[in-house]
Amino acid sequence: MHLLPASIVPTLLPFAPLFTAPTWRHVQVLVTGTLLAQGPRTVAAALRVMGLAHESRFERDHRVLSRGRWSEVQGSQILLGLLMVLLPPGWPTLVVDETLERRKGARVTAKGMHRDAARSSNSRVVTCLDLQWVCMALIVALP
């Protein structure tokens, strides 16, 4: 069993409750492999670095991302909390941005009519059928 290095376990342990025990084992392999991989950070690259390129049933590791029943929202809340705690006071600046992604098709879920700020003006409102993403970024001024 490939586990995370002891030095990184306390940092990532808050994410463990998001996953079932078997899935958490796969997440640990993927996180370790992603940190060690050079070039594109794909699931296959992470498995290759961990020496699992020829492992049978490698699709289990792909399913962590494609079919896993974990909440990305809860994961992002944990990550934001960790970032806010780890950085010195006064460093982080939180920025919020709304982005529209134009998607078509019957299988695209959660799409709706949104105001397009880029094409709208004070006198004319432009709406479009799309997905609206709200992105939060933590901006850190480097010394």
MILUM-639170 format. One line per field, with one value per residue (C-alpha): residue in one letter; residue number from 1; x, y, z. Coordinates in nm, 2 decimals. Layout:
N
rest <- a/...
nr <- NUM/...
u <- X/...
v <- Y/...
w <- Z/...
# end
This chain:
143
rest <- m/h/l/l/p/a/s/i/v/p/t/l/l/p/f/a/p/l/f/t/a/p/t/w/r/h/v/q/v/l/v/t/g/t/l/l/a/q/g/p/r/t/v/a/a/a/l/r/v/m/g/l/a/h/e/s/r/f/e/r/d/h/r/v/l/s/r/g/r/w/s/e/v/q/g/s/q/i/l/l/g/l/l/m/v/l/l/p/p/g/w/p/t/l/v/v/d/e/t/l/e/r/r/k/g/a/r/v/t/a/k/g/m/h/r/d/a/a/r/s/s/n/s/r/v/v/t/c/l/d/l/q/w/v/c/m/a/l/i/v/a/l/p
nr <- 1/2/3/4/5/6/7/8/9/10/11/12/13/14/15/16/17/18/19/20/21/22/23/24/25/26/27/28/29/30/31/32/33/34/35/36/37/38/39/40/41/42/43/44/45/46/47/48/49/50/51/52/53/54/55/56/57/58/59/60/61/62/63/64/65/66/67/68/69/70/71/72/73/74/75/76/77/78/79/80/81/82/83/84/85/86/87/88/89/90/91/92/93/94/95/96/97/98/99/100/101/102/103/104/105/106/107/108/109/110/111/112/113/114/115/116/117/118/119/120/121/122/123/124/125/126/127/128/129/130/131/132/133/134/135/136/137/138/139/140/141/142/143
u <- 0.00/0.14/0.07/0.14/0.48/0.45/0.53/0.22/-0.04/-0.13/-0.20/-0.42/-0.59/-0.88/-0.99/-1.02/-1.38/-1.49/-1.41/-1.49/-1.20/-1.13/-1.15/-0.92/-0.65/-0.68/-0.68/-0.35/-0.19/-0.31/-0.20/0.14/0.18/0.06/0.31/0.59/0.49/0.67/0.49/0.11/-0.05/-0.29/-0.42/-0.20/0.11/0.04/0.01/0.32/0.53/0.39/0.50/0.14/0.14/0.09/-0.14/-0.46/-0.79/-0.63/-0.97/-1.05/-0.82/-0.98/-1.32/-1.22/-1.26/-1.53/-1.77/-1.66/-1.94/-1.75/-1.84/-1.62/-1.78/-1.69/-1.34/-1.30/-1.43/-1.17/-0.89/-0.99/-0.99/-0.64/-0.50/-0.64/-0.49/-0.15/-0.07/0.05/-0.20/-0.24/-0.11/-0.41/-0.66/-0.98/-1.12/-1.45/-1.53/-1.83/-1.76/-2.01/-1.95/-2.15/-2.27/-2.53/-2.70/-2.98/-2.74/-2.58/-2.73/-2.76/-2.77/-2.99/-3.04/-2.77/-2.68/-2.37/-2.17/-1.92/-2.18/-2.43/-2.43/-2.63/-2.89/-2.89/-2.90/-2.78/-2.87/-2.76/-2.82/-2.52/-2.35/-2.25/-1.94/-1.84/-1.47/-1.29/-0.92/-0.67/-0.42/-0.09/0.17/0.51/0.79
v <- 0.00/0.34/0.60/0.97/1.08/1.14/1.51/1.58/1.37/1.64/1.89/1.66/1.47/1.72/1.59/1.23/1.26/1.35/1.00/0.64/0.43/0.25/0.57/0.76/0.50/0.57/0.95/0.91/0.73/1.00/1.29/1.14/1.06/1.40/1.58/1.36/1.36/1.57/1.72/1.69/1.59/1.32/1.01/0.80/1.01/0.98/0.60/0.58/0.77/0.54/0.23/0.13/0.18/-0.20/-0.26/-0.44/-0.26/0.08/0.22/0.23/0.53/0.71/0.66/0.86/1.17/1.06/0.87/0.94/1.04/1.32/1.69/1.93/2.22/2.07/2.00/2.36/2.49/2.27/2.40/2.76/2.72/2.56/2.83/3.11/2.94/2.86/3.20/3.48/3.75/4.03/3.84/3.68/3.88/3.70/3.78/3.66/3.65/3.53/3.36/3.25/2.93/2.90/2.54/2.39/2.06/1.87/1.69/2.01/2.04/2.36/2.59/2.90/3.25/3.49/3.85/3.88/4.16/4.17/4.24/4.44/4.81/5.06/5.10/4.74/4.41/4.10/3.76/3.42/3.05/2.92/2.80/3.05/2.98/3.17/3.15/3.24/3.30/3.36/3.62/3.62/3.90/3.73/3.89
w <- 0.00/-0.10/0.16/0.18/0.33/0.70/0.67/0.45/0.64/0.89/0.61/0.41/0.69/0.71/0.37/0.48/0.60/0.25/0.13/0.22/0.36/0.03/-0.18/0.07/0.00/-0.37/-0.31/-0.11/-0.40/-0.65/-0.43/-0.38/-0.74/-0.85/-0.63/-0.77/-1.13/-1.39/-1.68/-1.72/-1.39/-1.50/-1.32/-1.55/-1.48/-1.10/-1.12/-1.34/-1.08/-0.80/-0.99/-1.07/-1.44/-1.51/-1.21/-1.30/-1.22/-1.26/-1.35/-0.98/-0.95/-1.24/-1.08/-0.77/-1.00/-1.24/-1.02/-0.66/-0.42/-0.25/-0.24/-0.43/-0.24/0.10/-0.03/-0.14/0.20/0.37/0.13/0.18/0.56/0.55/0.33/0.55/0.86/0.71/0.57/0.79/0.90/0.65/0.35/0.18/-0.03/-0.13/-0.48/-0.61/-0.99/-1.18/-1.51/-1.78/-1.97/-2.28/-2.32/-2.54/-2.54/-2.36/-2.13/-1.99/-1.64/-1.42/-1.72/-1.70/-1.83/-1.69/-1.75/-1.96/-1.80/-2.08/-2.35/-2.14/-2.08/-1.87/-2.14/-2.28/-2.09/-2.27/-2.13/-2.26/-2.18/-2.00/-1.68/-1.43/-1.22/-0.91/-0.86/-0.54/-0.55/-0.27/-0.39/-0.19/-0.23/-0.25/-0.05
# end
